Amino acid sequence: MTSAPAPHRPAGLDALLDHITAQLDPEQPPAADWVADVRAALAFNAAEPDTALATLRDVLLDDAPRTPEQALAAAYVLLAAHTRNLAALAKQHADDYRAEHGVTRSTRGSITGMRSVHRMLDKHAARLDERAQR
């Protein structure tokens, strides 16, 4: 049974909206919206000491049903954020080591290696982000 059309809408629009509403599965939000929600949660938790962990907490507490594809996309986004945190730690460690010990023949290899780890982690985070978009 359909309700009477709203006075501000034509009768055809109400019928169309009823038809579309009947076709939608209210339990399954679009995957793109879910990834956008996870990214928004990361931005919201930016002030937290571990952004990825705080966002993972929020995602796990969200009781909305998700598809396996949505869960995988969220996992890629969160792993990319965590990998970026690790890359920042590696860069900070290299900078601190350089500030403490300077650049000499004996420290150059260590500093170069630490910076290499930083770049490798950044590249890995970018690949994880790309996989979340698929």
N, CA, C and O atoms as a printed pandas DataFrame, in Angstrom:
     atom_number atom_name residue_name chain_id  residue_number  x_coord  y_coord  z_coord
0              1         N          MET        A               1    0.843   -1.172    0.000
1              2        CA          MET        A               1    0.000    0.000    0.000
2              3         C          MET        A               1    0.887    1.232    0.000
3              4         O          MET        A               1    1.757    1.379    0.859
4              5         N          THR        A               2    0.670    2.105   -0.949
5              6        CA          THR        A               2    1.464    3.329   -1.012
6              7         C          THR        A               2    0.668    4.456   -0.397
7              8         O          THR        A               2   -0.562    4.477   -0.445
8              9         N          SER        A               3    1.373    5.360    0.162
9             10        CA          SER        A               3    0.727    6.506    0.797
10            11         C          SER        A               3    0.363    7.533   -0.267
11            12         O          SER        A               3    0.841    7.467   -1.399
12            13         N          ALA        A               4   -0.474    8.465    0.104
13            14        CA          ALA        A               4   -0.882    9.523   -0.818
14            15         C          ALA        A               4    0.320   10.393   -1.135
15            16         O          ALA        A               4    1.172   10.619   -0.275
16            17         N          PRO        A               5    0.394   10.882   -2.365
17            18        CA          PRO        A               5    1.539   11.712   -2.731
18            19         C          PRO        A               5    1.620   12.958   -1.853
19            20         O          PRO        A               5    0.609   13.533   -1.448
20            21         N          ALA        A               6    2.842   13.344   -1.581
21            22        CA          ALA        A               6    3.051   14.579   -0.828
22            23         C          ALA        A               6    2.570   15.740   -1.684
23            24         O          ALA        A               6    2.712   15.698   -2.906
24            25         N          PRO        A               7    2.007   16.768   -1.077
25            26        CA          PRO        A               7    1.449   17.864   -1.861
26            27         C          PRO        A               7    2.489   18.607   -2.700
27            28         O          PRO        A               7    2.134   19.195   -3.721
28            29         N          HIS        A               8    3.736   18.596   -2.307
29            30        CA          HIS        A               8    4.757   19.343   -3.031
30            31         C          HIS        A               8    5.466   18.504   -4.098
31            32         O          HIS        A               8    6.374   19.004   -4.762
32            33         N          ARG        A               9    5.067   17.221   -4.276
33            34        CA          ARG        A               9    5.688   16.372   -5.281
34            35         C          ARG        A               9    4.620   15.837   -6.238
35            36         O          ARG        A               9    3.484   15.593   -5.833
36            37         N          PRO        A              10    4.987   15.658   -7.494
37            38        CA          PRO        A              10    4.038   15.040   -8.418
38            39         C          PRO        A              10    3.859   13.565   -8.083
39            40         O          PRO        A              10    4.758   12.938   -7.522
40            41         N          ALA        A              11    2.708   13.015   -8.425
41            42        CA          ALA        A              11    2.393   11.619   -8.112
42            43         C          ALA        A              11    3.396   10.657   -8.734
43            44         O          ALA        A              11    3.704    9.631   -8.128
44            45         N          GLY        A              12    3.910   10.948   -9.910
45            46        CA          GLY        A              12    4.875   10.077  -10.578
46            47         C          GLY        A              12    6.179    9.951   -9.806
47            48         O          GLY        A              12    6.786    8.880   -9.792
48            49         N          LEU        A              13    6.607   11.001   -9.181
49            50        CA          LEU        A              13    7.840   10.973   -8.404
50            51         C          LEU        A              13    7.697   10.073   -7.188
51            52         O          LEU        A              13    8.624    9.332   -6.863
52            53         N          ASP        A              14    6.562   10.118   -6.512
53            54        CA          ASP        A              14    6.342    9.241   -5.363
54            55         C          ASP        A              14    6.394    7.775   -5.777
55            56         O          ASP        A              14    6.980    6.948   -5.078
56            57         N          ALA        A              15    5.786    7.457   -6.903
57            58        CA          ALA        A              15    5.809    6.076   -7.387
58            59         C          ALA        A              15    7.232    5.637   -7.706
59            60         O          ALA        A              15    7.626    4.515   -7.387
60            61         N          LEU        A              16    8.001    6.520   -8.333
61            62        CA          LEU        A              16    9.396    6.214   -8.643
62            63         C          LEU        A              16   10.212    6.026   -7.371
63            64         O          LEU        A              16   10.986    5.073   -7.271
64            65         N          LEU        A              17   10.053    6.906   -6.413
65            66        CA          LEU        A              17   10.792    6.790   -5.155
66            67         C          LEU        A              17   10.419    5.505   -4.405
67            68         O          LEU        A              17   11.288    4.851   -3.830
68            69         N          ASP        A              18    9.141    5.146   -4.411
69            70        CA          ASP        A              18    8.719    3.895   -3.773
70            71         C          ASP        A              18    9.373    2.701   -4.448
71            72         O          ASP        A              18    9.806    1.762   -3.780
72            73         N          HIS        A              19    9.444    2.739   -5.777
73            74        CA          HIS        A              19   10.057    1.645   -6.525
74            75         C          HIS        A              19   11.558    1.543   -6.203
75            76         O          HIS        A              19   12.069    0.448   -5.970
76            77         N          ILE        A              20   12.246    2.663   -6.191
77            78        CA          ILE        A              20   13.688    2.667   -5.897
78            79         C          ILE        A              20   13.940    2.208   -4.466
79            80         O          ILE        A              20   14.860    1.428   -4.220
80            81         N          THR        A              21   13.150    2.671   -3.540
81            82        CA          THR        A              21   13.304    2.281   -2.137
82            83         C          THR        A              21   13.121    0.772   -1.975
83            84         O          THR        A              21   13.839    0.136   -1.203
84            85         N          ALA        A              22   12.167    0.207   -2.697
85            86        CA          ALA        A              22   11.938   -1.237   -2.617
86            87         C          ALA        A              22   13.122   -2.025   -3.163
87            88         O          ALA        A              22   13.357   -3.153   -2.730
88            89         N          GLN        A              23   13.880   -1.449   -4.116
89            90        CA          GLN        A              23   15.018   -2.129   -4.722
90            91         C          GLN        A              23   16.283   -2.047   -3.865
91            92         O          GLN        A              23   17.171   -2.889   -4.005
92            93         N          LEU        A              24   16.378   -1.074   -3.004
93            94        CA          LEU        A              24   17.581   -0.869   -2.205
94            95         C          LEU        A              24   17.636   -1.847   -1.050
95            96         O          LEU        A              24   16.620   -2.160   -0.429
96            97         N          ASP        A              25   18.830   -2.318   -0.776
97            98        CA          ASP        A              25   19.053   -3.167    0.389
98            99         C          ASP        A              25   19.592   -2.264    1.491
99           100         O          ASP        A              25   20.748   -1.846    1.421
100          101         N          PRO        A              26   18.791   -1.950    2.505
101          102        CA          PRO        A              26   19.241   -1.005    3.532
102          103         C          PRO        A              26   20.411   -1.534    4.354
103          104         O          PRO        A              26   21.049   -0.770    5.078
104          105         N          GLU        A              27   20.700   -2.818    4.256
105          106        CA          GLU        A              27   21.793   -3.402    5.031
106          107         C          GLU        A              27   23.153   -3.228    4.361
107          108         O          GLU        A              27   24.177   -3.453    5.006
108          109         N          GLN        A              28   23.197   -2.836    3.098
109          110        CA          GLN        A              28   24.454   -2.774    2.373
110          111         C          GLN        A              28   24.742   -1.375    1.854
111          112         O          GLN        A              28   24.241   -1.004    0.793
112          113         N          PRO        A              29   25.533   -0.590    2.568
113          114        CA          PRO        A              29   25.912    0.721    2.046
114          115         C          PRO        A              29   26.893    0.547    0.883
115          116         O          PRO        A              29   27.591   -0.465    0.822
116          117         N          PRO        A              30   26.958    1.495   -0.023
117          118        CA          PRO        A              30   27.902    1.399   -1.140
118          119         C          PRO        A              30   29.342    1.303   -0.648
119          120         O          PRO        A              30   29.704    1.925    0.350
120          121         N          ALA        A              31   30.168    0.517   -1.355
121          122        CA          ALA        A              31   31.567    0.309   -0.955
122          123         C          ALA        A              31   32.337    1.617   -0.942
123          124         O          ALA        A              31   33.145    1.845   -0.042
124          125         N          ALA        A              32   32.102    2.487   -1.928
125          126        CA          ALA        A              32   32.828    3.756   -1.987
126          127         C          ALA        A              32   32.538    4.607   -0.755
127          128         O          ALA        A              32   33.426    5.286   -0.240
128          129         N          ASP        A              33   31.297    4.566   -0.288
129          130        CA          ASP        A              33   30.951    5.321    0.917
130          131         C          ASP        A              33   31.694    4.781    2.130
131          132         O          ASP        A              33   32.119    5.552    2.991
132          133         N          TRP        A              34   31.855    3.472    2.205
133          134        CA          TRP        A              34   32.530    2.857    3.350
134          135         C          TRP        A              34   34.000    3.258    3.363
135          136         O          TRP        A              34   34.522    3.606    4.422
136          137         N          VAL        A              35   34.683    3.220    2.224
137          138        CA          VAL        A              35   36.087    3.641    2.164
138          139         C          VAL        A              35   36.193    5.117    2.529
139          140         O          VAL        A              35   37.104    5.513    3.256
140          141         N          ALA        A              36   35.276    5.923    2.036
141          142        CA          ALA        A              36   35.278    7.351    2.382
142          143         C          ALA        A              36   35.060    7.542    3.879
143          144         O          ALA        A              36   35.667    8.423    4.487
144          145         N          ASP        A              37   34.193    6.717    4.479
145          146        CA          ASP        A              37   33.971    6.791    5.924
146          147         C          ASP        A              37   35.240    6.439    6.698
147          148         O          ASP        A              37   35.554    7.083    7.699
148          149         N          VAL        A              38   35.968    5.423    6.239
149          150        CA          VAL        A              38   37.209    5.030    6.917
150          151         C          VAL        A              38   38.242    6.144    6.794
151          152         O          VAL        A              38   38.937    6.456    7.761
152          153         N          ARG        A              39   38.346    6.741    5.620
153          154        CA          ARG        A              39   39.287    7.861    5.442
154          155         C          ARG        A              39   38.879    9.061    6.304
155          156         O          ARG        A              39   39.737    9.749    6.857
156          157         N          ALA        A              40   37.595    9.305    6.413
157          158        CA          ALA        A              40   37.121   10.394    7.273
158          159         C          ALA        A              40   37.437   10.097    8.736
159          160         O          ALA        A              40   37.790   11.005    9.488
160          161         N          ALA        A              41   37.315    8.847    9.142
161          162        CA          ALA        A              41   37.654    8.471   10.514
162          163         C          ALA        A              41   39.154    8.645   10.766
163          164         O          ALA        A              41   39.555    9.054   11.856
164          165         N          LEU        A              42   39.981    8.338    9.768
165          166        CA          LEU        A              42   41.425    8.569    9.905
166          167         C          LEU        A              42   41.708   10.060   10.104
167          168         O          LEU        A              42   42.516   10.441   10.952
168          169         N          ALA        A              43   41.043   10.885    9.325
169          170        CA          ALA        A              43   41.232   12.335    9.462
170          171         C          ALA        A              43   40.753   12.811   10.830
171          172         O          ALA        A              43   41.393   13.654   11.459
172          173         N          PHE        A              44   39.633   12.272   11.284
173          174        CA          PHE        A              44   39.089   12.650   12.590
174          175         C          PHE        A              44   40.056   12.275   13.714
175          176         O          PHE        A              44   40.196   13.015   14.688
176          177         N          ASN        A              45   40.720   11.129   13.580
177          178        CA          ASN        A              45   41.625   10.639   14.620
178          179         C          ASN        A              45   43.068   11.109   14.422
179          180         O          ASN        A              45   43.976   10.573   15.057
180          181         N          ALA        A              46   43.295   12.089   13.564
181          182        CA          ALA        A              46   44.656   12.544   13.249
182          183         C          ALA        A              46   45.432   13.003   14.479
183          184         O          ALA        A              46   46.657   12.891   14.508
184          185         N          ALA        A              47   44.750   13.510   15.482
185          186        CA          ALA        A              47   45.433   13.997   16.683
186          187         C          ALA        A              47   45.812   12.872   17.641
187          188         O          ALA        A              47   46.568   13.095   18.586
188          189         N          GLU        A              48   45.302   11.680   17.410
189          190        CA          GLU        A              48   45.617   10.538   18.284
190          191         C          GLU        A              48   47.079   10.136   18.089
191          192         O          GLU        A              48   47.626   10.320   17.002
192          193         N          PRO        A              49   47.725    9.584   19.134
193          194        CA          PRO        A              49   49.118    9.151   18.987
194          195         C          PRO        A              49   49.298    8.092   17.891
195          196         O          PRO        A              49   50.296    8.116   17.172
196          197         N          ASP        A              50   48.355    7.180   17.761
197          198        CA          ASP        A              50   48.394    6.183   16.692
198          199         C          ASP        A              50   47.064    6.252   15.944
199          200         O          ASP        A              50   46.077    5.622   16.325
200          201         N          THR        A              51   47.072    7.032   14.876
201          202        CA          THR        A              51   45.860    7.289   14.107
202          203         C          THR        A              51   45.214    6.010   13.596
203          204         O          THR        A              51   43.998    5.842   13.692
204          205         N          ALA        A              52   46.028    5.105   13.051
205          206        CA          ALA        A              52   45.488    3.872   12.476
206          207         C          ALA        A              52   44.830    3.009   13.551
207          208         O          ALA        A              52   43.768    2.432   13.319
208          209         N          LEU        A              53   45.449    2.920   14.712
209          210        CA          LEU        A              53   44.884    2.106   15.790
210          211         C          LEU        A              53   43.567    2.697   16.296
211          212         O          LEU        A              53   42.610    1.960   16.531
212          213         N          ALA        A              54   43.511    4.006   16.462
213          214        CA          ALA        A              54   42.273    4.648   16.913
214          215         C          ALA        A              54   41.154    4.454   15.890
215          216         O          ALA        A              54   39.999    4.240   16.257
216          217         N          THR        A              55   41.501    4.529   14.617
217          218        CA          THR        A              55   40.500    4.337   13.572
218          219         C          THR        A              55   40.066    2.883   13.497
219          220         O          THR        A              55   38.887    2.601   13.282
220          221         N          LEU        A              56   40.994    1.960   13.671
221          222        CA          LEU        A              56   40.635    0.541   13.707
222          223         C          LEU        A              56   39.644    0.274   14.830
223          224         O          LEU        A              56   38.689   -0.483   14.654
224          225         N          ARG        A              57   39.867    0.886   15.966
225          226        CA          ARG        A              57   38.928    0.760   17.086
226          227         C          ARG        A              57   37.533    1.218   16.660
227          228         O          ARG        A              57   36.542    0.534   16.914
228          229         N          ASP        A              58   37.467    2.375   16.014
229          230        CA          ASP        A              58   36.176    2.916   15.581
230          231         C          ASP        A              58   35.508    2.020   14.549
231          232         O          ASP        A              58   34.296    1.809   14.592
232          233         N          VAL        A              59   36.301    1.493   13.622
233          234        CA          VAL        A              59   35.751    0.625   12.579
234          235         C          VAL        A              59   35.222   -0.671   13.199
235          236         O          VAL        A              59   34.156   -1.154   12.816
236          237         N          LEU        A              60   35.959   -1.228   14.145
237          238        CA          LEU        A              60   35.516   -2.471   14.780
238          239         C          LEU        A              60   34.271   -2.271   15.637
239          240         O          LEU        A              60   33.478   -3.197   15.809
240          241         N          LEU        A              61   34.102   -1.086   16.163
241          242        CA          LEU        A              61   32.914   -0.803   16.973
242          243         C          LEU        A              61   31.688   -0.469   16.131
243          244         O          LEU        A              61   30.565   -0.481   16.635
244          245         N          ASP        A              62   31.899   -0.172   14.853
245          246        CA          ASP        A              62   30.778    0.117   13.954
246          247         C          ASP        A              62   30.021   -1.185   13.717
247          248         O          ASP        A              62   30.598   -2.163   13.241
248          249         N          ASP        A              63   28.750   -1.203   14.042
249          250        CA          ASP        A              63   27.991   -2.451   13.950
250          251         C          ASP        A              63   27.223   -2.604   12.639
251          252         O          ASP        A              63   26.432   -3.537   12.498
252          253         N          ALA        A              64   27.438   -1.715   11.687
253          254        CA          ALA        A              64   26.758   -1.835   10.396
254          255         C          ALA        A              64   27.335   -3.023    9.630
255          256         O          ALA        A              64   28.550   -3.224    9.620
256          257         N          PRO        A              65   26.476   -3.805    8.994
257          258        CA          PRO        A              65   26.986   -4.954    8.231
258          259         C          PRO        A              65   27.766   -4.488    7.008
259          260         O          PRO        A              65   27.399   -3.507    6.362
260          261         N          ARG        A              66   28.824   -5.188    6.704
261          262        CA          ARG        A              66   29.676   -4.855    5.563
262          263         C          ARG        A              66   29.894   -6.107    4.725
263          264         O          ARG        A              66   29.815   -7.231    5.222
264          265         N          THR        A              67   30.168   -5.889    3.456
265          266        CA          THR        A              67   30.497   -7.001    2.573
266          267         C          THR        A              67   31.975   -7.331    2.748
267          268         O          THR        A              67   32.732   -6.512    3.269
268          269         N          PRO        A              68   32.394   -8.518    2.321
269          270        CA          PRO        A              68   33.831   -8.834    2.381
270          271         C          PRO        A              68   34.678   -7.842    1.587
271          272         O          PRO        A              68   35.793   -7.520    1.995
272          273         N          GLU        A              69   34.162   -7.356    0.463
273          274        CA          GLU        A              69   34.907   -6.382   -0.345
274          275         C          GLU        A              69   35.085   -5.061    0.411
275          276         O          GLU        A              69   36.144   -4.438    0.339
276          277         N          GLN        A              70   34.054   -4.644    1.129
277          278        CA          GLN        A              70   34.142   -3.418    1.913
278          279         C          GLN        A              70   35.138   -3.593    3.058
279          280         O          GLN        A              70   35.916   -2.685    3.349
280          281         N          ALA        A              71   35.116   -4.743    3.698
281          282        CA          ALA        A              71   36.052   -5.001    4.797
282          283         C          ALA        A              71   37.485   -5.018    4.292
283          284         O          ALA        A              71   38.382   -4.488    4.948
284          285         N          LEU        A              72   37.707   -5.625    3.128
285          286        CA          LEU        A              72   39.054   -5.664    2.562
286          287         C          LEU        A              72   39.535   -4.264    2.187
287          288         O          LEU        A              72   40.689   -3.920    2.441
288          289         N          ALA        A              73   38.664   -3.459    1.588
289          290        CA          ALA        A              73   39.043   -2.089    1.234
290          291         C          ALA        A              73   39.397   -1.293    2.485
291          292         O          ALA        A              73   40.371   -0.540    2.488
292          293         N          ALA        A              74   38.610   -1.455    3.545
293          294        CA          ALA        A              74   38.908   -0.758    4.806
294          295         C          ALA        A              74   40.238   -1.234    5.378
295          296         O          ALA        A              74   41.012   -0.432    5.900
296          297         N          ALA        A              75   40.508   -2.528    5.284
297          298        CA          ALA        A              75   41.775   -3.062    5.793
298          299         C          ALA        A              75   42.960   -2.452    5.041
299          300         O          ALA        A              75   43.968   -2.100    5.653
300          301         N          TYR        A              76   42.842   -2.328    3.723
301          302        CA          TYR        A              76   43.921   -1.709    2.946
302          303         C          TYR        A              76   44.145   -0.258    3.363
303          304         O          TYR        A              76   45.288    0.178    3.502
304          305         N          VAL        A              77   43.072    0.484    3.562
305          306        CA          VAL        A              77   43.196    1.886    3.970
306          307         C          VAL        A              77   43.884    1.985    5.333
307          308         O          VAL        A              77   44.771    2.815    5.531
308          309         N          LEU        A              78   43.464    1.133    6.263
309          310        CA          LEU        A              78   44.044    1.175    7.610
310          311         C          LEU        A              78   45.496    0.704    7.613
311          312         O          LEU        A              78   46.330    1.275    8.315
312          313         N          LEU        A              79   45.803   -0.334    6.834
313          314        CA          LEU        A              79   47.195   -0.791    6.756
314          315         C          LEU        A              79   48.091    0.259    6.103
315          316         O          LEU        A              79   49.247    0.418    6.495
316          317         N          ALA        A              80   47.568    0.969    5.117
317          318        CA          ALA        A              80   48.343    2.044    4.493
318          319         C          ALA        A              80   48.641    3.145    5.513
319          320         O          ALA        A              80   49.756    3.663    5.568
320          321         N          ALA        A              81   47.647    3.492    6.311
321          322        CA          ALA        A              81   47.861    4.529    7.337
322          323         C          ALA        A              81   48.889    4.064    8.368
323          324         O          ALA        A              81   49.754    4.836    8.783
324          325         N          HIS        A              82   48.790    2.810    8.775
325          326        CA          HIS        A              82   49.748    2.281    9.747
326          327         C          HIS        A              82   51.158    2.241    9.151
327          328         O          HIS        A              82   52.130    2.563    9.835
328          329         N          THR        A              83   51.269    1.852    7.890
329          330        CA          THR        A              83   52.574    1.810    7.227
330          331         C          THR        A              83   53.173    3.207    7.126
331          332         O          THR        A              83   54.384    3.380    7.267
332          333         N          ARG        A              84   52.324    4.205    6.884
333          334        CA          ARG        A              84   52.827    5.590    6.862
334          335         C          ARG        A              84   53.337    6.003    8.243
335          336         O          ARG        A              84   54.327    6.728    8.346
336          337         N          ASN        A              85   52.672    5.549    9.300
337          338        CA          ASN        A              85   53.159    5.829   10.658
338          339         C          ASN        A              85   54.532    5.198   10.868
339          340         O          ASN        A              85   55.422    5.820   11.447
340          341         N          LEU        A              86   54.702    3.962   10.395
341          342        CA          LEU        A              86   55.998    3.291   10.519
342          343         C          LEU        A              86   57.067    4.010    9.704
343          344         O          LEU        A              86   58.209    4.134   10.147
344          345         N          ALA        A              87   56.701    4.483    8.517
345          346        CA          ALA        A              87   57.651    5.230    7.686
346          347         C          ALA        A              87   58.091    6.507    8.392
347          348         O          ALA        A              87   59.269    6.864    8.359
348          349         N          ALA        A              88   57.161    7.183    9.019
349          350        CA          ALA        A              88   57.503    8.412    9.753
350          351         C          ALA        A              88   58.431    8.097   10.924
351          352         O          ALA        A              88   59.348    8.864   11.213
352          353         N          LEU        A              89   58.194    6.971   11.597
353          354        CA          LEU        A              89   59.083    6.570   12.691
354          355         C          LEU        A              89   60.490    6.270   12.170
355          356         O          LEU        A              89   61.477    6.660   12.794
356          357         N          ALA        A              90   60.586    5.586   11.041
357          358        CA          ALA        A              90   61.902    5.278   10.465
358          359         C          ALA        A              90   62.635    6.561   10.082
359          360         O          ALA        A              90   63.837    6.686   10.320
360          361         N          LYS        A              91   61.919    7.507    9.493
361          362        CA          LYS        A              91   62.536    8.791    9.116
362          363         C          LYS        A              91   62.992    9.547   10.364
363          364         O          LYS        A              91   64.092   10.099   10.397
364          365         N          GLN        A              92   62.140    9.567   11.384
365          366        CA          GLN        A              92   62.502   10.266   12.619
366          367         C          GLN        A              92   63.728    9.620   13.270
367          368         O          GLN        A              92   64.602   10.318   13.785
368          369         N          HIS        A              93   63.786    8.296   13.245
369          370        CA          HIS        A              93   64.938    7.598   13.828
370          371         C          HIS        A              93   66.215    7.961   13.064
371          372         O          HIS        A              93   67.256    8.199   13.677
372          373         N          ALA        A              94   66.141    8.005   11.738
373          374        CA          ALA        A              94   67.310    8.380   10.937
374          375         C          ALA        A              94   67.737    9.811   11.237
375          376         O          ALA        A              94   68.926   10.095   11.383
376          377         N          ASP        A              95   66.763   10.706   11.327
377          378        CA          ASP        A              95   67.082   12.110   11.630
378          379         C          ASP        A              95   67.700   12.250   13.019
379          380         O          ASP        A              95   68.670   12.986   13.199
380          381         N          ASP        A              96   67.138   11.540   14.002
381          382        CA          ASP        A              96   67.683   11.598   15.367
382          383         C          ASP        A              96   69.099   11.019   15.416
383          384         O          ASP        A              96   69.978   11.576   16.073
384          385         N          TYR        A              97   69.314    9.915   14.728
385          386        CA          TYR        A              97   70.635    9.276   14.696
386          387         C          TYR        A              97   71.658   10.218   14.063
387          388         O          TYR        A              97   72.781   10.361   14.546
388          389         N          ARG        A              98   71.237   10.856   12.967
389          390        CA          ARG        A              98   72.137   11.795   12.289
390          391         C          ARG        A              98   72.463   12.983   13.198
391          392         O          ARG        A              98   73.610   13.426   13.264
392          393         N          ALA        A              99   71.439   13.496   13.902
393          394        CA          ALA        A              99   71.665   14.639   14.791
394          395         C          ALA        A              99   72.591   14.261   15.953
395          396         O          ALA        A              99   73.417   15.066   16.385
396          397         N          GLU        A             100   72.446   13.044   16.447
397          398        CA          GLU        A             100   73.253   12.607   17.599
398          399         C          GLU        A             100   74.677   12.244   17.197
399          400         O          GLU        A             100   75.624   12.590   17.904
400          401         N          HIS        A             101   74.842   11.549   16.065
401          402        CA          HIS        A             101   76.157   11.011   15.699
402          403         C          HIS        A             101   76.811   11.737   14.521
403          404         O          HIS        A             101   77.991   11.526   14.240
404          405         N          GLY        A             102   76.056   12.583   13.841
405          406        CA          GLY        A             102   76.607   13.257   12.669
406          407         C          GLY        A             102   76.766   12.293   11.504
407          408         O          GLY        A             102   76.456   11.106   11.610
408          409         N          VAL        A             103   77.254   12.826   10.395
409          410        CA          VAL        A             103   77.483   12.000    9.216
410          411         C          VAL        A             103   78.990   11.811    9.065
411          412         O          VAL        A             103   79.734   12.748    8.772
412          413         N          THR        A             104   79.400   10.595    9.271
413          414        CA          THR        A             104   80.806   10.226    9.096
414          415         C          THR        A             104   80.841    8.981    8.209
415          416         O          THR        A             104   79.796    8.480    7.793
416          417         N          ARG        A             105   82.030    8.492    7.926
417          418        CA          ARG        A             105   82.136    7.256    7.139
418          419         C          ARG        A             105   81.427    6.098    7.833
419          420         O          ARG        A             105   80.790    5.271    7.180
420          421         N          SER        A             106   81.538    6.044    9.125
421          422        CA          SER        A             106   80.946    4.913    9.848
422          423         C          SER        A             106   79.434    5.045   10.041
423          424         O          SER        A             106   78.757    4.028   10.194
424          425         N          THR        A             107   78.886    6.251   10.039
425          426        CA          THR        A             107   77.446    6.418   10.249
426          427         C          THR        A             107   76.665    6.550    8.933
427          428         O          THR        A             107   75.451    6.343    8.912
428          429         N          ARG        A             108   77.346    6.889    7.852
429          430        CA          ARG        A             108   76.664    7.125    6.572
430          431         C          ARG        A             108   75.847    5.913    6.134
431          432         O          ARG        A             108   74.712    6.074    5.684
432          433         N          GLY        A             109   76.389    4.720    6.253
433          434        CA          GLY        A             109   75.683    3.503    5.844
434          435         C          GLY        A             109   74.420    3.275    6.662
435          436         O          GLY        A             109   73.382    2.902    6.116
436          437         N          SER        A             110   74.504    3.497    7.972
437          438        CA          SER        A             110   73.328    3.322    8.833
438          439         C          SER        A             110   72.229    4.325    8.477
439          440         O          SER        A             110   71.056    3.969    8.367
440          441         N          ILE        A             111   72.627    5.568    8.303
441          442        CA          ILE        A             111   71.640    6.604    7.972
442          443         C          ILE        A             111   71.004    6.318    6.609
443          444         O          ILE        A             111   69.791    6.448    6.447
444          445         N          THR        A             112   71.819    5.933    5.644
445          446        CA          THR        A             112   71.302    5.608    4.315
446          447         C          THR        A             112   70.333    4.434    4.389
447          448         O          THR        A             112   69.290    4.446    3.734
448          449         N          GLY        A             113   70.670    3.430    5.175
449          450        CA          GLY        A             113   69.791    2.270    5.332
450          451         C          GLY        A             113   68.468    2.638    5.976
451          452         O          GLY        A             113   67.417    2.161    5.546
452          453         N          MET        A             114   68.502    3.478    6.998
453          454        CA          MET        A             114   67.270    3.894    7.664
454          455         C          MET        A             114   66.385    4.705    6.712
455          456         O          MET        A             114   65.164    4.551    6.700
456          457         N          ARG        A             115   67.011    5.554    5.928
457          458        CA          ARG        A             115   66.223    6.342    4.963
458          459         C          ARG        A             115   65.664    5.456    3.851
459          460         O          ARG        A             115   64.588    5.722    3.316
460          461         N          SER        A             116   66.388    4.426    3.517
461          462        CA          SER        A             116   65.904    3.472    2.524
462          463         C          SER        A             116   64.657    2.752    3.043
463          464         O          SER        A             116   63.700    2.542    2.298
464          465         N          VAL        A             117   64.674    2.381    4.308
465          466        CA          VAL        A             117   63.502    1.748    4.920
466          467         C          VAL        A             117   62.318    2.715    4.886
467          468         O          VAL        A             117   61.194    2.308    4.590
468          469         N          HIS        A             118   62.561    3.968    5.183
469          470        CA          HIS        A             118   61.506    4.989    5.137
470          471         C          HIS        A             118   60.873    5.055    3.756
471          472         O          HIS        A             118   59.648    5.048    3.635
472          473         N          ARG        A             119   61.699    5.122    2.705
473          474        CA          ARG        A             119   61.179    5.198    1.339
474          475         C          ARG        A             119   60.428    3.918    0.959
475          476         O          ARG        A             119   59.385    3.981    0.308
476          477         N          MET        A             120   60.949    2.774    1.358
477          478        CA          MET        A             120   60.304    1.502    1.051
478          479         C          MET        A             120   58.917    1.434    1.701
479          480         O          MET        A             120   57.957    0.988    1.073
480          481         N          LEU        A             121   58.817    1.871    2.940
481          482        CA          LEU        A             121   57.526    1.866    3.626
482          483         C          LEU        A             121   56.545    2.838    2.978
483          484         O          LEU        A             121   55.358    2.529    2.868
484          485         N          ASP        A             122   57.015    3.994    2.554
485          486        CA          ASP        A             122   56.148    4.952    1.852
486          487         C          ASP        A             122   55.604    4.361    0.551
487          488         O          ASP        A             122   54.425    4.524    0.235
488          489         N          LYS        A             123   56.460    3.680   -0.195
489          490        CA          LYS        A             123   56.014    3.051   -1.445
490          491         C          LYS        A             123   54.996    1.952   -1.162
491          492         O          LYS        A             123   54.002    1.814   -1.876
492          493         N          HIS        A             124   55.250    1.179   -0.126
493          494        CA          HIS        A             124   54.309    0.111    0.239
494          495         C          HIS        A             124   52.952    0.691    0.635
495          496         O          HIS        A             124   51.916    0.141    0.261
496          497         N          ALA        A             125   52.943    1.782    1.378
497          498        CA          ALA        A             125   51.691    2.438    1.769
498          499         C          ALA        A             125   50.932    2.915    0.534
499          500         O          ALA        A             125   49.707    2.800    0.477
500          501         N          ALA        A             126   51.636    3.441   -0.441
501          502        CA          ALA        A             126   50.985    3.902   -1.678
502          503         C          ALA        A             126   50.352    2.725   -2.416
503          504         O          ALA        A             126   49.255    2.853   -2.958
504          505         N          ARG        A             127   51.040    1.574   -2.441
505          506        CA          ARG        A             127   50.462    0.396   -3.100
506          507         C          ARG        A             127   49.224   -0.103   -2.355
507          508         O          ARG        A             127   48.253   -0.530   -2.980
508          509         N          LEU        A             128   49.255   -0.050   -1.029
509          510        CA          LEU        A             128   48.079   -0.451   -0.259
510          511         C          LEU        A             128   46.903    0.467   -0.545
511          512         O          LEU        A             128   45.771    0.002   -0.684
512          513         N          ASP        A             129   47.161    1.765   -0.633
513          514        CA          ASP        A             129   46.092    2.723   -0.958
514          515         C          ASP        A             129   45.507    2.442   -2.341
515          516         O          ASP        A             129   44.295    2.533   -2.537
516          517         N          GLU        A             130   46.365    2.101   -3.291
517          518        CA          GLU        A             130   45.873    1.775   -4.641
518          519         C          GLU        A             130   44.955    0.559   -4.597
519          520         O          GLU        A             130   43.928    0.537   -5.275
520          521         N          ARG        A             131   45.309   -0.445   -3.814
521          522        CA          ARG        A             131   44.482   -1.648   -3.726
522          523         C          ARG        A             131   43.133   -1.366   -3.078
523          524         O          ARG        A             131   42.149   -2.043   -3.378
524          525         N          ALA        A             132   43.076   -0.387   -2.203
525          526        CA          ALA        A             132   41.802   -0.029   -1.575
526          527         C          ALA        A             132   40.842    0.574   -2.580
527          528         O          ALA        A             132   39.627    0.507   -2.396
528          529         N          GLN        A             133   41.372    1.163   -3.640
529          530        CA          GLN        A             133   40.534    1.819   -4.638
530          531         C          GLN        A             133   39.938    0.839   -5.640
531          532         O          GLN        A             133   39.004    1.194   -6.358
532          533         N          ARG        A             134   40.448   -0.370   -5.705
533          534        CA          ARG        A             134   39.962   -1.356   -6.692
534          535         C          ARG        A             134   38.620   -1.892   -6.339
535          536         O          ARG        A             134   38.077   -2.725   -7.064
